[in-house]
Amino acid sequence: MLTDHGAVFRIKDAVDAQALTEAELHASCDDGVARERYGRSMTHAEVACFMSHRSVWRTIVDTGHAAVVLEDDAVLEPAFFDRVLRASETELSSHADIVLLGRSKLRRAASSWTYFNEPLKQVATVAGLRIGIPFKQWTSGAVGYWISVQAARQALAYADGPIGALLDDWPWHRDHGGSRVLELRPYAVWEDFERLPSSIERERKARTNSRTSLHEAALWPLRLVRTAVRWSAVAWRRLSSLGEAGRAHHE
């Protein structure tokens, strides 16, 4: 499909967690930092995932061009070829270091509800792409993201040494590395998680406590209130922007 659209791409083999020895894994991971942040050790697959993406960042720096990083279970929307691949590297770099193009474990059918519950703030349209900062950044997967050369270089610097964070811990990239992490709306990349189950998820679930259905039901009223507050903040920002634009025009 990428070839059909004339896209220049490279396929890189991921680091095989099962091929790593215990000594290699121990040297590659900072278990103390991971436990302090997540309350658990990172899985072998999570460490290998970070190592794989770090290898891709090195390639980006070597080539000197921004790139879109796609995992092997990525499903691409037509907008990916029409807009994302044609976006200006200079324009995007002026607004963001990393742009998330999709989200892990999200079905297309549920995307409208997700957009409603997770509105963007500080929205900008860049090269035909609507990007912005969500009210909450979290570990939302890395099925597809755009990253600038400068961001890749910075990530190699702040992610050097033993790994103590998840690759898709975007708040960590933001707070620890100073990366401007934005999201694309609507998403242009989907994870084919139903047809291609993730080994990372299997290991992760074995180490974390899942919420009960009763717990999930109890959270719904709070989530609705949170959504209402977020949209109120969005409306206030828009009204403030219109007011400032009106005053500037009057002056």
C-alpha positions as a printed NumPy array, in Angstrom:
array([[  0.   ,   0.   ,   0.   ],
       [  2.81 ,   2.432,   0.829],
       [  4.476,   1.578,  -2.468],
       [  1.244,   2.286,  -4.358],
       [  1.291,   5.84 ,  -2.985],
       [  4.942,   6.459,  -3.782],
       [  5.942,   6.656,  -0.127],
       [  9.587,   6.203,   0.801],
       [  9.797,   3.767,   3.689],
       [ 12.045,   1.346,   5.534],
       [ 11.157,  -1.839,   7.367],
       [ 13.157,  -2.453,  10.522],
       [ 13.109,  -5.65 ,  12.524],
       [ 11.963,  -5.169,  16.097],
       [ 14.052,  -6.317,  19.031],
       [ 12.941,  -9.828,  19.996],
       [ 12.386,  -9.873,  23.744],
       [ 12.64 , -13.662,  23.831],
       [ 16.072, -13.526,  22.208],
       [ 17.466, -11.271,  24.949],
       [ 19.294, -12.921,  27.818],
       [ 18.469, -12.118,  31.421],
       [ 21.779, -10.277,  31.693],
       [ 20.951,  -8.153,  28.622],
       [ 17.492,  -7.342,  29.957],
       [ 18.882,  -6.456,  33.379],
       [ 21.433,  -4.125,  31.811],
       [ 18.816,  -2.544,  29.543],
       [ 16.196,  -1.785,  32.206],
       [ 16.167,   0.425,  35.308],
       [ 13.762,  -1.59 ,  37.421],
       [ 13.826,   0.835,  40.337],
       [ 12.726,   3.78 ,  38.212],
       [ 10.019,   1.704,  36.533],
       [  8.647,   0.467,  39.867],
       [  8.612,   3.981,  41.261],
       [  6.607,   5.255,  38.274],
       [  4.287,   2.307,  37.582],
       [  4.302,   0.291,  40.774],
       [  5.585,  -2.748,  38.906],
       [  8.462,  -3.998,  36.813],
       [  8.37 ,  -3.543,  33.071],
       [  7.747,  -6.656,  31.004],
       [ 10.408,  -8.026,  28.679],
       [  8.26 ,  -7.054,  25.696],
       [  7.923,  -3.466,  26.953],
       [ 11.698,  -3.12 ,  27.258],
       [ 12.221,  -4.614,  23.799],
       [  9.572,  -2.267,  22.353],
       [ 11.404,   0.781,  23.685],
       [ 14.694,  -0.544,  22.332],
       [ 13.101,  -1.046,  18.909],
       [ 11.766,   2.498,  18.675],
       [ 15.046,   3.913,  19.972],
       [ 16.746,   2.178,  17.05 ],
       [ 14.287,   3.862,  14.667],
       [ 15.057,   7.271,  16.191],
       [ 18.737,   6.708,  15.41 ],
       [ 17.855,   6.051,  11.779],
       [ 15.778,   9.247,  11.634],
       [ 18.673,  11.282,  12.988],
       [ 21.051,   9.644,  10.513],
       [ 18.791,  10.43 ,   7.537],
       [ 18.122,  13.995,   8.683],
       [ 14.408,  13.854,   7.851],
       [ 11.28 ,  13.709,   9.984],
       [  9.395,  10.427,   9.697],
       [  6.21 ,   8.595,  10.504],
       [  6.829,   5.529,  12.668],
       [  4.322,   2.718,  12.17 ],
       [  4.092,  -0.549,  14.045],
       [  3.437,  -3.742,  12.127],
       [ -0.253,  -3.899,  13.044],
       [ -1.086,  -0.405,  11.745],
       [ -4.129,   0.096,   9.52 ],
       [ -4.043,   3.323,   7.527],
       [ -6.851,   5.714,   6.617],
       [ -6.949,   7.45 ,   3.193],
       [ -6.21 ,  10.701,   5.078],
       [ -2.867,   9.226,   6.055],
       [ -1.747,   9.257,   2.428],
       [ -3.601,  12.412,   1.398],
       [ -2.541,  14.621,   4.313],
       [ -0.096,  13.085,   6.774],
       [  2.487,  11.987,   4.221],
       [  2.193,  15.302,   2.398],
       [  2.444,  17.484,   5.502],
       [  5.262,  20.005,   5.608],
       [  8.039,  18.941,   7.955],
       [  8.873,  22.582,   8.652],
       [  5.275,  23.53 ,   9.479],
       [  4.672,  20.555,  11.755],
       [  8.022,  21.016,  13.527],
       [  7.056,  24.579,  14.406],
       [  4.089,  23.277,  16.418],
       [  5.057,  19.812,  17.635],
       [  7.895,  17.405,  18.264],
       [  5.693,  14.307,  18.183],
       [  2.201,  13.952,  16.701],
       [  0.228,  10.858,  17.693],
       [ -1.675,   9.588,  14.651],
       [ -3.685,   6.874,  16.38 ],
       [ -4.466,   5.254,  19.689],
       [ -3.996,   1.746,  21.001],
       [ -6.976,  -0.577,  21.462],
       [ -9.484,   1.814,  19.896],
       [-12.084,   0.631,  17.398],
       [-13.162,   2.934,  14.588],
       [-16.769,   2.514,  15.74 ],
       [-15.887,   3.938,  19.154],
       [-13.771,   6.816,  17.892],
       [-16.569,   9.432,  17.884],
       [-17.251,   8.745,  21.55 ],
       [-13.529,   9.02 ,  22.268],
       [-13.281,  12.358,  20.458],
       [-16.216,  13.591,  22.534],
       [-14.75 ,  12.436,  25.856],
       [-11.209,  13.518,  25.026],
       [-11.465,  16.927,  23.295],
       [ -8.337,  18.765,  22.307],
       [ -7.244,  22.078,  23.737],
       [ -4.959,  24.565,  22.   ],
       [ -6.012,  23.231,  18.595],
       [ -4.171,  24.245,  15.416],
       [ -4.615,  23.323,  11.774],
       [ -1.212,  22.685,  10.23 ],
       [ -0.807,  21.577,   6.615],
       [ -4.444,  20.504,   6.603],
       [ -4.03 ,  18.459,   9.792],
       [ -6.013,  19.292,  12.924],
       [ -3.652,  18.767,  15.85 ],
       [ -3.721,  19.746,  19.486],
       [ -2.949,  18.895,  23.071],
       [ -5.473,  16.67 ,  24.855],
       [ -6.594,  17.495,  28.384],
       [ -4.924,  14.298,  29.523],
       [ -1.935,  12.565,  27.982],
       [ -1.384,   8.951,  28.914],
       [  0.051,   5.64 ,  27.744],
       [ -2.065,   5.476,  24.586],
       [  0.075,   3.245,  22.393],
       [  2.535,   3.934,  19.599],
       [  0.815,   2.329,  16.618],
       [  1.619,   5.401,  14.532],
       [  3.298,   8.747,  15.222],
       [  5.142,  11.517,  13.399],
       [  8.433,  12.639,  14.916],
       [ 10.767,  15.439,  13.883],
       [ 14.524,  15.015,  13.503],
       [ 15.152,  17.316,  16.455],
       [ 12.704,  15.356,  18.608],
       [ 14.369,  12.068,  17.651],
       [ 17.762,  13.535,  18.555],
       [ 16.436,  14.797,  21.891],
       [ 14.723,  11.475,  22.622],
       [ 17.987,   9.609,  22.069],
       [ 19.591,  11.933,  24.607],
       [ 16.997,  11.763,  27.371],
       [ 16.234,   8.061,  26.776],
       [ 19.88 ,   7.032,  26.768],
       [ 20.957,   4.306,  29.178],
       [ 18.813,   1.782,  31.062],
       [ 15.102,   2.048,  30.248],
       [ 12.797,   3.026,  33.095],
       [  9.686,   4.157,  31.2  ],
       [  7.222,   2.741,  28.727],
       [  7.727,   3.749,  25.108],
       [  4.144,   5.043,  24.903],
       [  4.304,   6.923,  28.209],
       [  3.746,  10.248,  26.457],
       [  3.552,  12.251,  29.71 ],
       [  7.061,  10.979,  30.467],
       [  8.32 ,  12.155,  27.076],
       [  6.661,  15.519,  27.734],
       [  7.806,  16.04 ,  31.319],
       [ 11.148,  14.249,  31.299],
       [ 12.291,  15.153,  27.801],
       [ 10.388,  18.37 ,  27.164],
       [  8.793,  17.006,  23.992],
       [  5.729,  18.758,  22.603],
       [  3.396,  15.787,  22.159],
       [  0.231,  16.549,  20.178],
       [ -2.56 ,  14.381,  18.79 ],
       [ -4.173,  14.279,  15.371],
       [ -7.949,  14.416,  15.078],
       [ -9.511,  12.505,  13.539],
       [ -7.009,   9.675,  13.782],
       [ -5.406,   8.42 ,  10.587],
       [ -3.92 ,   5.194,  11.969],
       [ -5.664,   2.308,  13.705],
       [ -4.291,  -0.686,  15.551],
       [ -5.403,  -4.069,  14.205],
       [ -5.49 ,  -5.422,  17.751],
       [ -8.388,  -7.826,  17.273],
       [ -6.738,  -9.726,  14.435],
       [ -3.161,  -9.379,  15.72 ],
       [ -3.102,  -9.68 ,  19.538],
       [ -0.246,  -7.867,  21.248],
       [  2.309,  -9.837,  23.247],
       [  2.915,  -6.696,  25.291],
       [ -0.721,  -6.589,  26.411],
       [ -0.689, -10.232,  27.526],
       [  2.367,  -9.684,  29.702],
       [  1.117,  -6.318,  30.953],
       [ -2.26 ,  -7.683,  32.044],
       [ -0.541, -10.449,  33.982],
       [  1.289,  -7.825,  36.057],
       [ -1.496,  -5.307,  36.619],
       [ -4.818,  -5.426,  38.437],
       [ -7.76 ,  -4.829,  36.1  ],
       [-10.797,  -2.856,  37.237],
       [-13.998,  -4.701,  38.015],
       [-17.198,  -3.96 ,  36.077],
       [-18.657,  -2.425,  39.271],
       [-15.681,  -0.106,  39.563],
       [-16.041,   0.909,  35.919],
       [-19.762,   1.631,  36.383],
       [-19.044,   3.78 ,  39.444],
       [-16.635,   5.912,  37.404],
       [-19.171,   6.846,  34.707],
       [-20.784,   9.805,  36.547],
       [-17.337,  11.244,  37.263],
       [-16.329,  10.815,  33.627],
       [-19.433,  12.627,  32.416],
       [-18.713,  15.527,  34.756],
       [-15.108,  15.578,  33.557],
       [-16.233,  15.653,  29.916],
       [-18.634,  18.542,  30.617],
       [-15.849,  20.506,  32.337],
       [-13.492,  19.906,  29.421],
       [-15.982,  21.083,  26.814],
       [-16.749,  24.128,  28.939],
       [-13.031,  24.936,  28.9  ],
       [-12.939,  24.445,  25.117],
       [-15.93 ,  26.76 ,  24.66 ],
       [-14.344,  29.383,  26.912],
       [-11.107,  29.275,  24.918],
       [-12.988,  29.693,  21.656],
       [-15.04 ,  32.595,  22.97 ],
       [-11.906,  34.248,  24.333],
       [-10.17 ,  33.821,  20.972],
       [-13.137,  35.339,  19.13 ],
       [-13.196,  38.239,  21.572],
       [ -9.49 ,  38.921,  21.108],
       [ -9.844,  38.716,  17.339],
       [-12.741,  41.158,  17.467],
       [-10.806,  43.644,  19.602],
       [ -7.794,  43.399,  17.288],
       [ -9.993,  44.06 ,  14.252],
       [-11.62 ,  47.042,  15.984],
       [ -8.228,  48.523,  16.861]])
